[in-house]
């Protein structure tokens, strides 16, 4: 019964996304950003496509775990995949998250879909967004256990939570500043507010980031620091994640012409997470998340945009 409901919601979500995409491309356009530093990777592109995979990076197998070689607990965000399509100032995003809790013995999958538009005035960038979030069973247990079988780790069988659908509204306000030598690059201060009607807590996130080219035209490095401040609690989510500071670093590589590859690590505040299979009694105050992003025309697309959970 739950599987049939999930399929129905999934088809409805796909239909809404297609409608939003068609509606968005027909709306009038505004001029693109006037931020144009003389740095090779920062090339203005009207069309951008992204595909990302993010994991908390439980590396190794049972034997390596006994030797304490785990990097992440393979808990909370087990895997995240997102697809993004940018057309001029319009942005369509679709994100899939598989979330697991060993300590609380449950799991759930989240699908976020959102449509946003980018405005700029006097150097201030504003990105309002509207979207839907769906929670339920979308096969995340098979994805996780498939990786576990490949790495000779015990499979994890815990029940899914009850699901549903909710709407959300978000806004990002940022101020990028171009630096001159010797610290050439871009410093960006920003504030994000995300209000969700149900299923996932609403949050406020102040952030400060720095982007610079290490190898002009080929390699960009980005550092990001900020805080996630949750306004309310939702049991299944708040049992694993908490308000607090986070930090991340990302490297963007131009692989070939307009094709890019990003890889990075971010550390988020967490609670009640347990490592598998050895550290059954250890809670983790922070969790590392590894990201890999394949993109076309992405140029200086920021690390913050890869961390939507």
N, C-alpha and C positions, 0 to 999 in steps of 0.2 A: 504494500500500500504506500509506504513511504517512498519507495523507488519510483512508483508511478507519479506521485505528486511531484517529486523532484524533476522528472522528465517534463511534466507539464509546465512547471515554473521555468525550467531551462528554455523551453521553446518560447514562452512568453517573453523572457528576458532578451532572447535573440531577436524577436520581432521588434521589441522596443528599441534595441540598439540600431537595427537597420533603419527604422523610422527616424530616429534622432540623427543618424548619419546623413540621410537624404535631406532632412530639414536643415541641418547645419550648413551643408554646402551651398544651399540656395540663398542664404542670408547675406546681406551686404557686408563688405569687408572694410576694415580700417587700416590705415598705414602701418607697416611693420615697425619694430623697435628702432630707435635711432642710436642705440648703443652699438658702436662699430669700432672696437679697438683694433689696432693693426697687429693682430695675432692670427697666425695661419689657420688654426682650427676653428676660429669663430667666423664661420661663413654663414650668411643668412640663407636659409633654405625654406621654401614654401611648403614642401612636403617631406614629412619625416615618418619613418616606420621603426618600431622597437619590438623586440622580443626578449624577455628576461627570465632567468631562473635564479631563485634565491633559496638558500637552505641554511639551517643552523650548523651544518658541517660536523655531524657525528662521523668522524673519519675512522677507518680501520675496521677491525673485526674483534671477536671475543678475546682472542689472545692479546691483541694490542691494548684492549680495554683493561685487562688485568695488570698491564704495565703502566697504566695511568697516562696513556697517550691520546686520550680523547681531547678534541678541541671544543666541541659543543655537546650538549646533553641530548640532542635529537628530540626535543620537546618544544612545546608551544608551536611556533611556526615551523612545521616539518618541511614544507616546500611551498614556494610561491612562484607563480608564472604570470606574467602580464604581457598584454599586447597594447600598443599605443599607436594611434594614427593621428598625425597633425596635418592640417590643411590650412595654410595661411595662419590666421589667428585662432582657428577653432581646433579643439583637441578632444579626441574620443579615446577613452581608456577602458580596458577590460582586464580585471585582475582576479586571479584564482588563488586562494589560500587554503592549505590543508593544516589544521591546527590539532595538536594532540596533547593530552595531559595524562601522564602515567600516575601521578599522585592522586588525582581526582577520578581517574579511570573513565574518561570520556574523550570523544573527538568530535569535530565538526569541520565542514568545508564552508568557505565564504567566497562568494562571487560579487565583486564590486563592478558596477558600470557607471560611467560618468561622462558628461559632456560639459566642457568648459570653454571659455573665450578669454583671450588675452587683450588687455587694454593698457595703454601707457600714456601718461601725462606728466610733463616736467620731470622726467626721470623716475617716476613712481610707476611700478608695474602692478596691476591688479588682475587677478584671475578668479572670477566667480565660477562656481561649478554646481550642477545639479545631477543627482544620480539615484541609483537603487543599489541595495545590498541584499543578497539572497543567502540564506544560511540553511544547510542541510547536508544530505549525503550525495556526494558527487564523485565517489570512487577514490577518495583520498587514502583509504586504508589499503587498497590494492597498490597504489603508487608507493606508499611507504614500505609495505612488506616486500614489494618487488626489489627495492634497493637493499633491504635487509637480507634477502636471500642471496643477492649478488655478493654481499660483503660478509656472509657467514655470521649474521647477527640474528638473535631470537626475533621471531615475528611478534607483532603487538596486536592483540585483539581486544579492543574496548568498544563499548556501544556508542552510537551516535546520539547527540543531543537532539531535542526537538528543534525544528527549523521554522522558517517563515521568511517574509520579505519586508523590508523597510526602506523608506526614502531618506536621503540625506542632502544637505546643502552645505557648501564649503566656500571659503574665500581665502586666497593667498595675496598678501600685500608685501612687496619687496622693493628694495632700493639698491640696485647695483652701482658700484663706483669703480671706475677704472683707475688703477694705480700706475704711476710712472716708474721709471728706473730708480733704484736697482730692484724694486719689488714689483716688477711689471706683472699685471694680472687683473683679476676682478674680485673685489670684496662685495659680498651681498648680505645685507641684513634683511630678515623677513619675519613675517608673522602669519601663521595659518590658523584658521578657526574652522572646525568641522562639527556640524550638528547633525546627529543621527537620531531618527525617531525611535528606534528599537534595535535589539540584537547586539550592537557594538557600542561601547561608550563614546560619547562626544569628547572632543579634546581641543586644547589650545597649544600651539607649538611655536615658541620663539626660536629663531635659528640665526647662525652666523656662518657664512661659508667663504672659501677662498679658492679660486681657480687660476692656474697658471700653466703655461707651456714649458715643459722641460726640454723637449726636442721639437723645435718649431715645425709645425705642419704634420707631426707624426705622433707626439706623445703629450698628453695633458694630465696634470695631477690636480686632484681636488680634495680639500679637507672640509669637513662639516661638523659643527657642534651645536647643540641646542638642548631643548627639554620637551618632553611630552607630559602635559598636565591634563589629566582626565577629569572631566567635569562631573561625571556620574559613574556608577558601577553597574556592570552586567555580569552576573555570577560566573558564567563559563569563561568569560574573557578576563575578568578582574581577578580571578583566582590564580592567574598565571602572569599577568603583566601589571605594572604599577607605574605611577607617576615618577619622573626622575629625569636625570640628564642622560643624553646619548651622544655618541661621537662616531664619525666614520671617515674613511679615506677611500678614494677611488682613482684608478688609472684608466684613461681612455686612449686607445691605440687606433690610429688609422691603419687598417689592414690593407685596403686596396681602394684607391680612388675615394668614393663616397661611402665606403663600408667601414664600420667601426666595431671595435670590441672593447667592452668595459669589464673590469673586474675590481672588486673591492670588498672591504669588510666593515661592518658597523657593529657597535656594541650598544645594546638596549637594556634598560632596567627590567628585571623580572623577579618572580617569586614562586616558591613552591614547585620548582622544577627538579627532576631527578635524572641522574645519568643512568645509562643502561650499558652493560648489565651489572656493573660492580658497585657503583656509588649509590646504593638504594637510600641512604639516609642523608644525603647531601643536598641542601637547597642551593640554588644559584641566584645571587643578587643581580647578576648581569648575564646576558646571553649574546654570544657572537653570531652574526649572520653573514654568510658569504654570498656575494652576488656575481652573476655573469650576465652580461647584456650584449645582445647582437643587434645592430641597428644600421639603418641607412639614412644618410643625410642628417645625422644627429648632432654633429658639430659640438657646441658647448652645452649640451643638455645636462642639467645638474644632477648630482647625486641624490638630492632630496626627492626627486621624482621617482627614484627607484625604491623608496622606503615607505610604501603606502600600506601600513598595517599597524 
